[in-house]
Amino acid sequence: MNDLNRACDLIGDIHGQAGKLEALLLAMGYVPSGKGYRAPAGRMAVFLGDLIDRGPQQVRVLEIARSMIETGDALAIMGNHEFNAIGYLTVDPNSPEGECYRPNRGSSAKCQKNRAQHAAFLQQVGEGSARHHEWVRWFRSLPPFIDLGGLRAVHGCWDEEAVAVLKQAGWMPGSILSDDLLAAAYEPSGRVRWARELLTCGLELPLPEGRYIVDKTGHRHDNVRVANWRHWAKEFHQLALVPQGQEEQLRGMDWPAELVISAIEGSPIFVGHHWFTGHVKIESPKLACLDWSAAADGPLVAYRWDGEQELSDDKLFCIGGAIHGD
């Protein structure tokens, strides 16, 4: 089993889709209790981050998750959207303009982009309100990874070196993201920043000059997200996670010399973040991505883990989509 001796229902990115979340919990046997849900005997939920942004019921999602954590019915990790929310509200003490760590007060393209990405959350909590500050304080309590012995959970990708860096810095389950740690997480070229980005955002590599990826919101990126757990890949395009229709940008790309991928050893790993589409399935017997675009028209996906060290498609559970297929 795991260090808590409980089976786990790991749940992918929710992004304010409270209707999908509540339907999923009910279908898995969770019972309404206060603002949250009581887990079936011997089980608990594990939320893989990105509770907020985009969806219409973000506060309700937060109430459910926080209530379940407080009653011992769930755990949760920090997604990049929760981390961004902290940076969006927190002033960088080294900024001469009094700007926040995640710039949003000026008129630059970056500020406009950040405000647009965060707009739905700000509207629903009330920008600058007591409720806004309270939820961001709570986000600081979410760890960037969880290792329960029998399973490992992280938002973007698991990396043992990155986990060790954050542990050494004092950022781990049971700790709070302090002001000093937050500053370190934004320090250019810093080790804490490198580790945080890798764990919450996954591995990204630069594209050749002149090439770019257009994301789901229409923004251009000169790097590409990489599924660095696909040890079976023979060609680079098998690793690249790009929106449908962007495959042409990978044509002619060689395998980066610095990219070395090994088979996953030890306990299975669960991730979110990557906006998969199509038929829901695991990536390998050692890794499952549970983000299947629930923020859009995709299903909200869970994996019902009962202690097994090799994952299988028949343990997936979803609301709103198919489970098996190629």
Secondary structure, 3 states (H helix, E strand, C coil): CCCCCCEEEEECCCCCCHHHHHHHHHHCCCEEECCEEECCCCEEEEECCCCCCCCCCHHHHHHHHHHHHHCCCEEECCCHHHHHHHHHHCECCCCCCCCECCCCCCCCHHHHHHHHHHHHHHHHHCCCCHHHHHHHHHHCCCCCEEECCCCEEECCCCCHHHHHHHHHHCCCCCCCCCHHHHHHHHCCCCHHHHHHHHHHHCEEEECCCCCCEECCCCCEECEEEECCCCCCCCCHHHCEECCCCCHHHHCCCCCCCCCCCCCCCCCCEEECCCCCCCCCCCCECCEEECCCCCCCCCCEEEEEECCCCCCCHHHEEEECCCCCCC
